[in-house]
Amino acid sequence: MNTVGNTRIYKQCTDASVGFAETLMEQFQQAMTEKLQGLVETTRSGAQQWQLLDILQLMGNKDQRTLGEFKQNLLLSFQRFAKGEISVDDSFNPTQTDTLSLVQNDDLELGLATGSLVKRIEDKFPEELFLVHERLQALVGHTLPAEANPVGPTQLAGGFKETIAVLQLEPKVAILFFKIFEKTLLLNAAGLYQSLNEILAGAGVLPELDFAQAQREKRKQQRPASNTANMQVLDQELQQAEQELGVHTQPEVHQDYPAQTMAQPNPGLPSGAYQQQLFSAISTMQQQSQPPQQPQDMGGEYLPAATQQGIAGQGFPGSGVMGQDVSSQSTNASGEYTQAVPGMPLPRQDLVVALGQVQQHAVAGTAAGVVTTSVAKNLNRLADVAPGRVLPCPIQPVTILVNAIEEQTGISDQQLNEDDINTMELVSMVFEFLIGDNNLPDSVKALLSYLQVPYVKIALIDPEYFAQPVHPARQLLNKLSDAGDRWLNDEGFGQFKVFDEIKDVVDRILNTEELSLEMFDVLLDDFVQYVEKIERKVDQLEKLSAQKAEAEQHLKKVKAFVHKRLKARVKDENIPAPVVALLLYPWFDYLTSIMLRHTEKSEQWQQSLQVVDNLLWSIQIKRTEHEVNRLNNLKDLLHKQIERGLETIGYDHEKGQALLNKINELQQQAVQVIREEDMISDEDVVEVEKMKAETAQREELITAPDFRDMSKEEQALVEKLSLIEFGTWFEFLEEDRAEKLKVAWYNNENLSYLFVNSAGKQVSMLSALDIAQKMITKSARIIAGSTKPFFERALEGIFEKMAARVEQ
């Protein structure tokens, strides 16, 4: 910081950031309080309620302290940045969280939460962050990594982590705090970055800085080194040699090195950088490839023969414009064709107009074969068509698309720029991949197949379409395919009205004559808001399902504990049936309720067990006067304790009194000489054993798998399953039906897993051994790679296909 003016500007940025911090933390405190209060109302556990209330009280006592801590951490980040000091916590780097790990690793879960925060902010505000960082660097005169940006997500996450450290939260609660902070930050960050960029640009700090241009320069630097410079030297030497020989020829056009020497895209990179590498590699291979083959030579790979014949033979109706010959025409700004300059490539905007005409007469399949039909008419039918009835629009490879342009407008492939043809080819390959993508339901493929021509148009309109992973049109396609994959089946049915929403987006795109980035931004924002509403519902349902499963597992564990304690006492085969009925049924439930609220060492638990011991003693034969006196003194108190216990659990009063009357008779008999006819009968013994068996079976738990009883293959899979994370998706095959289910929670003690569907509802609870056996029989599998966005999968598939062709 060299000048007074720079110091003043830097202070303005600092003050604006501190004001942002105050607003942010106030909203966070409110959202966090509402969240905790909601959990207090919904949880059934008294212990959890007290814990949540303690956190609420702690937050109330330290509101101002946490706000001060966060502002202080933010100011400290600015000071370090101004001095050129790098303060980056590697634990916040989302690229470090790719490996499988134990779910119980609290530090890793916290790292995942912070990594999620950093990635979401970076994905949502790439341009704003870039501009702020570059301008702050220019202001202070230091070059620092993006992670050192004082208002970047890494520093904000680190500052928040230090802020909540004063609350000394348990790891699981700290993760909840991070999630609420992430949502609050996403809602407020845009205003901060806009304010800082306005301050800096208005003060003359890189006012003309262009994000798109900077990204293009960055991509040029990242591309594999070319031998272009060497080729230029060789051309010069060749020309010199020709002059010496008196021969003059045109220099040859040299290609880059073959694709096999090209650097392979690195899947270990962040998604955006990896996609950029894939696109660069595909572009290189496109440039090296031979001119496109004729439709009849490559059409079979994309469309059935009938479709090729329909396109090549029938053509597109309405050839030309108003019946005129347009073979040598171009279009003006009004969309009307004008005389084209011979030998010059068709302007890109004219090609977009031509594609608009092609879009009006797209090829669509029917049950009877292939016919040409109007896209507009087809979409009008779509508006009223039920899920499962939408016919897909056949994907057109670039050669057929070029022929369609010529058939419809008279523009030949000779008038098309090579870069434009490559762009059209790549979009066609993306939609070809879409049709063959096994991750997508057929209903989603059918809807999205209609977007091929509009996406060709937007790729031609905006050169950044393939270069920018955050391009709104690409993000929209990712969101549409992801939503369909998550919430629709092949017929288009699902828990939510996702099919109608996707259909509405497709309809809006196809009925828009002039596509623009602004339109895709609006569509993307609207659809993201819709998806976020669904995700909030699903998240709530998942949490409720997990809480319910956890409560059920805990209840089973407590019941097993209570049963074990009772069984140790009720081991005499001659115990009368009324006593067994009381202890193993209503009193069992009462002991369970006590254990759920208190601990094994609590006074309440000890007193409840003492009732059992006193009851069993009271019905035994009394052989001394002291025992008789003790029974007389104990009997009334014992009956009152049993009555209160039965009332606590809401046991039927009449049944309870009947049991107590039977017990009273047994206690009276205990002080008399027991005659033979008063001894317990064989039928009573059988009844007692029956009740014991029913109770034991009723409380049986899923036990942890015993490795000694497993095969080596089962052992290996069970060990692998112990490492999976929450959110892992499985596919289960039942007869002819496949069902995708997600792990929402699991019990680490007995390795039982809770599975929910895409709507967040509980479907099943399975043991690790059950899952392993299903995986061995191929009736279950882990769905790998489902978290990758559609466009990344498409670029991967295209790269692999083209690389295989090059090798051949």
DRENVEX-967777 format. One record per residue (C-alpha): residue in three letters; x, y, z. Coordinates in steps of 0.1 Angstrom, whole numbers, padded with zeros to 4 digits, always signed. Each point is the difference from the previous one (the first is absolute). Last residue first. Layout:
<recs>
ALAXYZ ...
</recs>
This chain:
<recs>
GLN-0075-0467-0351 GLU+0017+0020+0027 VAL-0018+0031-0012 ARG-0034-0017+0001 ALA+0006-0011+0036 ALA+0010+0036+0009 MET-0033+0012-0016 LYS-0021-0024+0021 GLU+0018+0007+0032 PHE-0002+0038-0004 ILE-0037-0002-0009 GLY-0007-0021+0031 GLU+0020+0023+0023 LEU-0017+0031-0015 ALA-0034-0015+0006 ARG+0008-0010+0036 GLU+0012+0036+0006 PHE-0032+0013-0016 PHE-0022-0022+0022 PRO+0014+0011+0033 LYS+0020-0026+0019 THR-0018-0012+0032 SER-0011-0033-0017 GLY+0036-0011-0004 ALA-0006-0034+0016 ILE-0034-0015+0009 ILE+0007-0026+0026 ARG-0015-0033-0011 ALA-0028-0023+0010 SER-0016-0031-0015 LYS+0033-0011-0015 THR+0000-0032+0022 ILE+0032+0011+0017 MET-0015+0035+0005 LYS-0031-0015+0016 GLN+0022-0020+0024 ALA+0020+0031+0009 ILE-0032+0019+0007 ASP-0014-0027+0023 LEU+0034-0002+0017 ALA+0001+0037+0006 SER-0035-0002+0016 LEU-0030+0016-0016 MET-0026+0026+0010 SER-0025+0007-0027 VAL-0020+0027-0018 GLN+0002+0031+0021 LYS-0012+0031-0018 GLY+0024+0026-0013 ALA-0017+0006-0034 SER+0028-0016-0018 ASN-0005-0032+0020 VAL+0014-0007+0035 PHE+0022-0028+0012 LEU+0010-0005+0036 TYR+0030-0022+0005 SER+0008-0025+0027 LEU+0036-0005+0010 ASN-0007-0013+0036 GLU+0018+0026+0020 ASN+0005+0025-0028 ASN-0037+0005-0005 TYR-0006+0016-0034 TRP-0016+0031-0014 ALA-0013+0015-0033 VAL+0015-0026-0023 LYS-0018+0007-0033 LEU-0023-0022-0021 LYS-0004-0005-0038 GLU-0025-0026-0009 ALA+0002-0024-0030 ARG-0030-0021-0010 ASP-0001-0032-0020 GLU+0002-0023+0031 GLU+0014+0023+0027 LEU+0032+0016-0009 PHE+0015+0024+0026 GLU+0021+0030-0011 PHE+0020+0017+0027 TRP+0008+0037+0006 THR+0025+0012+0026 GLY-0015+0030+0019 PHE+0016-0008+0033 GLU+0035-0014-0006 ILE+0013-0035-0007 LEU+0028-0013+0020 SER-0018-0028+0019 LEU-0013-0012-0034 LYS+0035-0009-0011 GLU+0005-0021+0031 VAL-0033-0018-0007 LEU+0011-0005-0036 ALA+0033-0016+0009 GLN-0017-0022+0026 GLU-0026-0012-0024 GLU+0026-0009-0026 LYS+0021-0019+0026 SER-0031-0020+0010 MET-0018+0009+0032 ASP-0007-0019+0033 ARG+0032+0010+0017 PHE-0005+0036-0010 ASP-0030+0002+0024 PRO-0023+0027-0011 ALA-0011+0025+0026 THR-0034-0009+0014 ILE-0034+0011-0013 LEU-0019+0000+0033 GLU-0025-0025+0016 GLU-0024+0018+0023 ARG-0032-0018-0012 GLN+0018-0033-0002 ALA+0010+0002+0037 THR-0035+0011+0010 GLU-0016-0028-0019 ALA+0024-0026+0015 LYS-0006+0012+0035 MET-0038+0000-0005 LYS+0001-0036-0013 GLU+0022-0011+0029 VAL-0025+0013+0025 GLU-0029-0016-0018 VAL+0017-0034+0000 VAL+0008+0003+0037 ASP-0036+0010+0007 GLU-0013-0031-0018 ASP+0024-0022+0021 SER-0017+0013+0031 ILE+0014+0023+0027 MET-0004-0015+0035 ASP-0032+0007+0018 GLU-0012-0036-0003 GLU+0031-0011+0019 ARG-0007+0022+0029 ILE+0020+0031+0008 VAL+0001+0007+0037 GLN-0011+0036+0002 VAL+0019+0033-0001 ALA+0008-0003-0038 GLN-0037-0007-0007 GLN-0009+0035+0010 GLN+0027+0014-0025 LEU-0014-0022-0028 GLU-0035+0013+0007 ASN+0013+0036-0002 ILE+0017-0008-0033 LYS-0032-0012-0015 ASN-0018+0032+0013 LEU+0029+0021-0015 LEU-0004-0017-0034 ALA-0038+0007+0000 GLN+0006+0035+0010 GLY+0023+0006-0029 LYS-0024-0016-0024 GLU-0027+0024+0013 HIS+0022+0030-0002 ASP+0013-0005-0036 TYR+0036+0010-0001 GLY+0007+0037-0007 ILE+0037-0002+0004 THR+0001+0022+0031 GLU-0032-0016+0014 LEU+0017-0034+0000 GLY+0030+0014+0019 ARG-0023+0018+0025 GLU-0019-0033+0007 ILE+0032-0020+0004 GLN+0014+0025+0026 LYS-0034+0000+0018 HIS+0000-0038+0002 LEU+0036-0001+0013 LEU-0008+0026+0027 ASP-0030-0021+0011 LYS+0019-0033+0001 LEU+0032+0012+0017 ASN-0011+0002+0037 ASN-0019-0033-0002 LEU+0029-0016-0019 ARG+0025+0011+0027 ASN-0022-0013+0027 VAL-0002-0034-0017 GLU+0038-0001-0006 HIS+0006+0008+0037 GLU-0024-0027+0011 THR+0020-0026-0019 ARG-0007-0024-0029 LYS-0015+0022-0026 ILE-0007-0018-0033 GLN+0010+0022-0030 ILE-0026+0023-0014 SER+0015+0031+0016 TRP+0035-0007-0011 LEU-0009+0003-0037 LEU-0019+0032+0006 ASN+0029+0015+0021 ASP+0025-0008-0028 VAL-0022+0015-0027 VAL-0007+0031+0021 GLN+0037+0003+0006 LEU+0005+0002-0038 SER-0023+0031-0001 GLN+0019+0015+0030 GLN+0033-0004-0018 TRP-0012+0015-0032 GLN-0015+0031+0018 GLU+0032+0004+0021 SER+0021+0003-0032 LYS+0030-0023-0006 GLU-0015-0017-0031 THR-0008+0035-0014 HIS-0032+0019-0003 ARG-0027+0009-0025 LEU+0002-0030-0023 MET+0008-0023+0029 ILE-0032+0011+0019 SER-0021-0006-0031 THR+0015-0034-0005 LEU-0006-0009+0037 TYR-0037+0009-0005 ASP-0002-0021-0032 PHE+0014-0030+0018 TRP-0024+0007+0029 PRO-0029-0003-0024 TYR+0012-0032-0018 LEU+0028-0022+0013 LEU-0005+0010+0037 LEU-0038-0002+0002 ALA-0005-0031-0020 VAL+0028-0018+0018 VAL-0016+0009+0033 PRO-0034-0012-0012 ALA+0016-0032-0013 PRO+0014-0012+0033 ILE+0038-0003+0003 ASN+0009-0037+0000 GLU+0025+0002-0028 ASP+0022+0023+0020 LYS+0020+0022-0025 VAL-0020+0032+0004 ARG+0029+0020+0016 ALA+0026-0003-0028 LYS-0027+0001-0025 LEU-0011+0034+0013 ARG+0035+0015-0004 LYS+0003-0014-0035 HIS-0034+0012-0010 VAL+0008+0035+0011 PHE+0032+0001-0021 ALA-0017-0015-0030 LYS-0028+0026+0005 VAL+0026+0028+0001 LYS+0017-0012-0032 LYS-0033-0003-0017 LEU-0010+0035+0011 HIS+0034+0013-0013 GLN-0006-0017-0034 GLU-0035+0015-0001 ALA+0013+0035+0009 GLU+0027-0002-0026 ALA-0025-0011-0026 LYS-0024+0028+0009 GLN+0028+0026+0000 ALA+0012-0013-0034 SER-0035+0001-0014 LEU-0005+0035+0014 LYS+0033+0011-0014 GLU-0008-0015-0034 LEU-0034+0017+0000 GLN+0015+0034+0008 ASP+0026-0004-0026 VAL-0026-0011-0026 LYS-0021+0031+0008 ARG+0030+0023-0002 GLU+0012-0018-0032 ILE-0034+0006-0016 LYS+0001+0037+0008 GLU+0036+0001-0013 VAL-0011-0016-0032 TYR-0026+0027-0006 GLN+0025+0028+0008 VAL+0025-0017-0024 PHE-0027-0001-0027 ASP-0008+0037+0002 ASP+0037+0010+0002 LEU+0009-0022-0030 LEU-0029+0013-0021 VAL+0009+0036+0008 ASP+0036-0005-0008 PHE-0009-0019-0032 MET-0021+0030-0011 GLU+0029+0024+0008 LEU+0024-0021-0020 SER-0022+0006-0031 LEU-0022-0020-0024 GLU-0020+0019-0025 GLU-0030-0019-0012 THR-0011-0014+0034 ASN-0026-0027-0004 LEU+0026-0028+0003 ILE+0015+0014+0031 ARG-0033+0006+0018 ASP-0013-0035-0009 VAL+0032-0017+0013 VAL-0003+0019+0033 ASP-0037-0010+0003 LYS+0008-0036-0007 ILE+0026+0000+0027 GLU-0026+0014+0025 ASP-0027-0024-0011 PHE+0023-0030+0005 VAL+0011+0013+0034 LYS-0035+0000+0014 PHE+0012-0017+0032 GLN+0000-0036+0013 GLY+0007-0014-0035 PHE-0014-0011-0033 GLY+0018+0006-0033 GLU-0004-0036-0014 ASP+0037-0007+0004 ASN-0001+0011+0036 LEU+0003+0036+0013 TRP+0013+0016+0031 ARG+0038-0002+0000 ASP+0008-0006-0036 GLY-0025+0026-0011 ALA+0014+0026+0024 ASP+0036-0008-0012 SER-0010+0003-0037 LEU-0017+0033+0005 LYS+0028+0014+0023 ASN+0028-0010-0023 LEU-0018+0014-0031 LEU-0006+0032+0019 GLN+0037+0002+0010 ARG+0010-0004-0036 ALA-0023+0028-0011 PRO+0011+0022+0029 HIS+0037-0004-0008 VAL+0018-0011+0032 PRO+0021-0026-0018 GLN+0013+0028-0023 ALA+0019-0009-0032 PHE-0028-0019-0016 TYR-0025+0028+0001 GLU+0025+0028+0000 PRO-0003+0006-0038 ASP-0036+0012+0006 ILE-0023+0001-0030 LEU+0013-0032-0016 ALA-0004-0020+0033 ILE-0034+0017+0004 LYS-0011-0012-0034 VAL+0013-0036+0004 TYR-0019+0000+0033 PRO-0032+0011-0017 VAL+0005-0028-0026 GLN+0006-0027+0026 LEU-0027+0010+0025 TYR-0027-0024-0011 SER+0020-0030+0013 LEU-0005+0014+0035 LEU-0036-0012+0003 ALA+0006-0035-0013 LYS+0032-0004+0020 VAL-0018+0009+0032 SER-0028-0025-0006 ASP+0025-0027-0009 PRO+0016+0004+0035 LEU+0036+0013+0001 ASN+0029-0018+0016 ASN+0003-0024-0030 ASP+0011+0028-0023 GLY-0006-0011-0036 ILE-0024+0028-0009 LEU+0021+0026+0018 PHE+0032-0012-0017 GLU-0016+0007-0034 PHE-0010+0034+0015 VAL+0036+0008+0008 MET+0012-0014-0034 SER-0024+0024-0018 VAL+0014+0029+0021 LEU+0035-0010-0010 GLU-0009-0002-0037 MET-0017+0034+0000 THR+0031+0015+0016 ASN+0023-0018-0025 ILE-0021+0013-0029 ASP+0002+0035+0013 ASP+0038-0003+0004 GLU+0002-0012-0036 ASN-0020+0030-0013 LEU-0030-0009-0021 GLN-0004+0012-0037 GLN+0013-0033-0014 ASP-0026-0018+0021 SER-0027+0014-0023 ILE-0026+0026+0009 GLY-0032-0008-0020 THR-0022+0009+0029 GLN-0020-0031+0010 GLU+0019-0027-0020 GLU+0033+0016+0006 ILE-0006+0004+0038 ALA-0013-0036+0001 ASN+0032-0012-0017 VAL+0020+0018+0026 LEU-0021-0016+0028 ILE+0005-0034-0017 THR+0037+0004+0000 VAL+0000+0014+0035 PRO-0017-0030+0015 GLN-0038+0004+0006 ILE-0015-0013+0032 PRO-0035-0015-0005 CYS-0027+0020+0019 PRO-0013-0023+0028 LEU-0037-0008+0001 VAL-0018+0011+0032 ARG-0026-0024+0012 GLY+0017-0011+0033 PRO-0012+0031+0019 ALA-0033+0013-0012 VAL-0002+0021-0032 ASP-0019+0033+0003 ALA+0029+0024-0005 LEU+0018-0025-0021 ARG-0026+0002-0028 ASN+0008+0037-0003 LEU+0036-0010+0000 ASN-0005-0022-0030 LYS-0018+0027-0019 ALA+0029+0024+0007 VAL+0025-0026-0010 SER-0017-0003-0034 THR+0000-0035-0015 THR+0020-0021-0023 VAL-0009-0037+0002 VAL+0018-0031+0012 GLY-0015-0033+0006 ALA-0035-0012+0009 ALA+0005+0003+0038 THR+0012+0036-0005 GLY+0034+0016+0000 ALA+0006+0038-0004 VAL+0021+0018-0026 ALA+0002+0037+0005 HIS-0018+0026-0022 GLN-0002+0032+0020 GLN+0035-0006+0014 VAL+0014+0000-0035 GLN-0013+0035-0005 GLY+0017+0011+0032 LEU+0032-0018-0011 ALA+0001+0024-0030 VAL-0003+0030+0023 VAL+0029-0014+0021 LEU+0020-0005-0032 ASP-0006+0037-0009 GLN+0013+0010+0034 ARG+0032-0020-0006 PRO+0008+0017-0033 LEU+0002-0024-0029 PRO+0036-0006-0010 MET+0012+0021-0030 GLY+0006-0017-0034 PRO-0028+0020-0018 VAL-0013+0030+0020 ALA-0036-0008+0010 GLN-0030+0017-0015 THR-0025+0009+0027 TYR-0023-0023+0020 GLU-0025+0016+0024 GLY+0005-0005+0037 SER-0004+0037+0007 ALA+0037+0005+0006 ASN+0008-0013-0035 THR+0001-0035-0012 SER+0022-0017-0026 GLN-0008-0013-0035 SER+0019-0021-0025 SER-0021-0031+0001 VAL-0031+0020+0008 ASP-0022-0009-0030 GLN-0034+0014+0008 GLY-0031-0019+0011 MET-0009+0023+0029 VAL+0034-0006+0015 GLY+0016-0033-0012 SER-0013-0035+0004 GLY-0034+0000+0017 PRO-0001-0037+0011 PHE+0032-0015+0014 GLY+0015-0027-0022 GLN-0020-0030-0011 GLY+0029-0022-0010 ALA+0029+0010+0022 ILE-0020+0007+0031 GLY-0025-0029-0003 GLN+0027-0024-0012 GLN+0021+0008+0031 THR-0030-0005+0023 ALA-0008-0033-0016 ALA+0036-0012+0004 PRO-0002+0005+0038 LEU+0018+0030+0014 TYR+0033+0008+0017 GLU+0026-0027-0010 GLY-0019-0007-0032 GLY+0004+0036-0011 MET+0038-0004-0005 ASP+0004-0010-0036 GLN-0035+0010-0013 PRO+0005+0035+0015 GLN+0033+0006-0019 GLN+0032+0000+0020 PRO+0012+0030+0018 PRO+0034+0014-0011 GLN+0029-0019+0016 SER+0009+0005+0036 GLN+0029+0020+0013 GLN-0020+0031+0008 GLN-0027-0021+0017 MET+0027-0017+0021 THR+0013+0033+0012 SER-0035+0012+0009 ILE-0006-0032+0019 ALA+0032+0005+0020 SER-0010+0036+0008 PHE-0035-0010+0010 LEU+0013-0027+0024 GLN+0025+0024+0015 GLN-0028+0026+0006 GLN-0021-0027+0015 TYR+0028-0009+0024 ALA+0005+0036+0010 GLY-0037+0004+0009 SER-0003-0034+0018 PRO+0030+0006+0023 LEU+0030-0020-0012 GLY+0004-0037+0007 PRO-0016-0008-0033 ASN+0032+0012-0018 PRO-0005+0003-0037 GLN+0027-0018-0019 ALA+0029+0021-0014 MET+0002-0005-0038 THR+0025-0024-0015 GLN-0028-0024-0010 ALA-0019+0029-0016 PRO+0026+0004-0028 TYR+0022+0031+0001 ASP-0016+0031-0014 GLN-0008+0002-0036 HIS+0020+0017-0027 VAL-0014+0018-0030 GLU+0025-0002-0028 PRO+0018+0032-0012 GLN-0012+0011-0035 THR+0025-0007-0027 HIS+0027+0021-0017 VAL+0030-0017-0016 GLY+0032+0018-0011 LEU+0022-0024+0019 GLU+0013+0027+0024 GLN-0036+0013+0003 GLU-0012-0035+0009 ALA+0026-0003+0027 GLN-0010+0033+0015 GLN-0037-0010-0001 LEU+0008-0033+0017 GLU+0020+0017+0027 GLN-0028+0024+0007 ASP-0026-0028+0001 LEU+0023-0020+0024 VAL+0002+0030+0023 GLN-0038+0004+0000 MET-0004-0038+0007 ASN+0023+0004+0030 ALA-0021+0028+0014 THR-0032-0021-0006 ASN+0014-0030+0019 SER-0026+0003+0026 ALA+0003-0001+0038 PRO-0031-0014+0017 ARG-0027+0025+0008 GLN+0002+0017+0035 GLN+0014+0033-0012 LYS-0027+0003-0027 ARG-0026-0008+0027 LYS+0012+0028+0022 GLU-0001+0025-0029 ARG-0037-0011-0007 GLN-0008+0004+0038 ALA+0015+0035+0000 GLN-0020+0009-0030 ALA-0032-0012+0016 PHE+0007+0018+0033 ASP+0007+0033-0015 LEU+0018+0026+0021 GLU-0008+0035-0014 PRO-0001+0017+0034 LEU+0033-0015+0011 VAL+0001+0021+0032 GLY-0014+0034-0010 ALA-0018+0010+0032 GLY-0033-0010-0016 ALA+0014-0034-0009 LEU+0011-0006+0037 ILE-0032+0013+0016 GLU-0023-0017-0026 ASN+0019-0032+0003 LEU-0004+0001+0038 SER-0037+0006-0001 GLN-0007-0027-0026 TYR+0021-0025+0020 LEU-0020+0008+0032 GLY-0034-0001-0016 ALA+0007-0033-0017 ALA+0011-0015+0033 ASN-0033+0004+0018 LEU-0022-0030-0009 LEU+0029-0024-0004 LEU+0014+0011+0034 THR-0033-0008+0017 LYS-0001-0035-0015 GLU+0036-0007+0009 PHE-0005+0013+0035 ILE-0029-0024+0005 LYS+0021-0029-0012 PHE+0030+0011+0021 PHE-0021+0001+0032 LEU-0013-0035-0008 ILE+0036-0012-0003 ALA+0008+0016+0034 VAL-0029-0020+0015 LYS+0014-0032-0013 PRO+0035+0009+0012 GLU-0012+0009+0036 LEU+0001+0037+0006 GLN+0026+0019+0020 LEU-0019+0033-0004 VAL+0033+0020-0002 ALA+0009-0022-0030 ILE-0029+0015-0018 THR+0021+0030-0011 GLU+0031-0020-0009 LYS-0020-0021-0025 PHE-0017+0031-0013 GLY+0033+0017-0008 GLY+0012-0031-0018 ALA-0032-0002-0021 LEU+0003+0037-0008 GLN+0036-0004-0009 THR-0007-0030-0024 PRO-0031+0016-0014 GLY+0017+0032-0012 VAL-0004+0032+0019 PRO+0036+0002+0011 ASN+0013-0015-0033 ALA+0028-0024+0012 GLU-0016-0030-0018 ALA+0003+0019-0033 PRO+0037-0003+0002 LEU+0020+0032+0007 THR+0018+0026-0022 HIS+0007+0031+0020 GLY-0003+0037-0010 VAL-0027+0009+0026 LEU-0024+0015-0025 ALA+0008-0024-0029 GLN-0005-0030+0022 LEU-0033+0014+0012 ARG-0011+0005-0036 GLU+0010-0035-0011 HIS-0018-0015+0031 VAL-0032+0020-0004 LEU-0002-0007-0038 PHE+0006-0038+0005 LEU-0025-0003+0028 GLU-0027+0018-0020 GLU+0006-0022-0031 PRO+0001-0033+0018 PHE-0031+0008+0022 LYS-0022-0032+0001 ASP+0027-0026-0004 GLU+0025+0016+0024 ILE-0027+0005+0026 ARG-0012-0036-0003 LYS+0036-0013+0001 VAL+0010+0018+0031 LEU-0032-0009+0020 SER+0003-0037-0011 GLY+0037+0000+0012 THR-0011+0013+0033 ALA-0026-0028+0004 LEU+0025-0026-0013 GLY+0026+0012+0025 LEU-0025-0003+0028 GLU-0008-0035-0011 LEU+0037-0008-0001 ASP+0005+0013+0035 ASP-0029-0020+0012 ASN+0013-0033-0013 GLN-0030-0022+0007 VAL-0009-0003-0036 LEU+0033-0019-0006 SER+0018+0012-0031 LEU-0002-0002-0037 THR+0023+0024-0019 ASP-0011+0031-0018 THR+0004+0025+0029 GLN+0032+0018-0009 THR-0014+0016-0031 PRO-0024+0019+0022 ASN+0028+0020+0015 PHE-0013+0012+0034 SER+0024-0022+0019 ASP+0029+0017-0018 ASP-0005+0031+0021 VAL+0014+0029-0019 SER+0016+0031+0015 ILE+0024+0015-0025 GLU+0018+0032+0012 GLY+0003+0027-0026 LYS-0003+0028+0025 ALA-0033+0012-0014 PHE-0013-0036+0000 ARG+0010-0005+0036 GLN-0018+0032+0011 PHE-0031-0010-0020 SER-0001-0034+0016 LEU+0004+0016+0035 LEU-0030+0022-0007 LEU-0021-0030-0009 ASN+0011-0019+0032 GLN-0009+0031+0021 LYS-0034+0002-0016 PHE-0007-0036+0007 GLU+0012+0002+0036 GLY-0021+0031+0006 LEU-0031-0017-0013 THR+0008-0030+0022 ARG+0004+0021+0031 GLN-0032+0020-0008 ASP-0020-0032-0002 LYS+0017-0017+0030 ASN-0028-0003+0026 GLY-0027-0007-0026 MET+0022-0026-0017 LEU+0006-0018+0033 GLN-0038+0001+0008 LEU-0008-0016-0034 ILE+0028-0026+0005 ASP-0014-0009+0034 LEU-0035-0003-0015 LEU+0014-0024-0026 GLN+0016-0022+0026 TRP-0032+0001+0022 GLN-0020-0011-0030 GLN+0025-0028-0009 ALA-0003-0014+0036 GLY-0038+0001-0002 SER+0000-0020-0033 ARG-0030+0004-0021 THR+0015+0027-0023 THR-0025+0022-0020 GLU-0004+0030+0022 VAL+0036+0003+0010 LEU+0010-0005-0036 GLY-0021+0030-0010 GLN+0015+0021+0027 LEU+0035-0009-0013 LYS-0009+0010-0035 GLU-0016+0032+0010 THR+0030+0009+0021 MET+0024-0008-0029 ALA-0020+0022-0024 GLN-0001+0029+0024 GLN+0037-0003+0009 PHE+0009-0004-0037 GLN-0020+0031-0009 GLU+0018+0021+0026 MET+0033-0016-0010 LEU-0004+0011-0036 THR-0012+0035+0007 GLU+0030+0006+0024 ALA+0024-0016-0025 PHE-0013+0021-0029 GLY+0007+0032+0020 VAL+0035-0013+0007 SER+0005-0007-0037 ALA-0011+0036-0009 ASP+0023+0014+0026 THR+0029-0021-0014 CYS-0006+0010-0035 GLN-0002+0037+0010 LYS+0032-0005+0019 TYR+0017-0014-0031 ILE-0011+0031-0019 ARG+0014+0023+0026 THR+0033-0019+0002 ASN+0003+0001-0038 GLY-0004+0038+0001 VAL+0025+0004+0028 THR+0025-0018-0022 ASN+0023-0030+0002 MET-0021-0029+0013 
</recs>
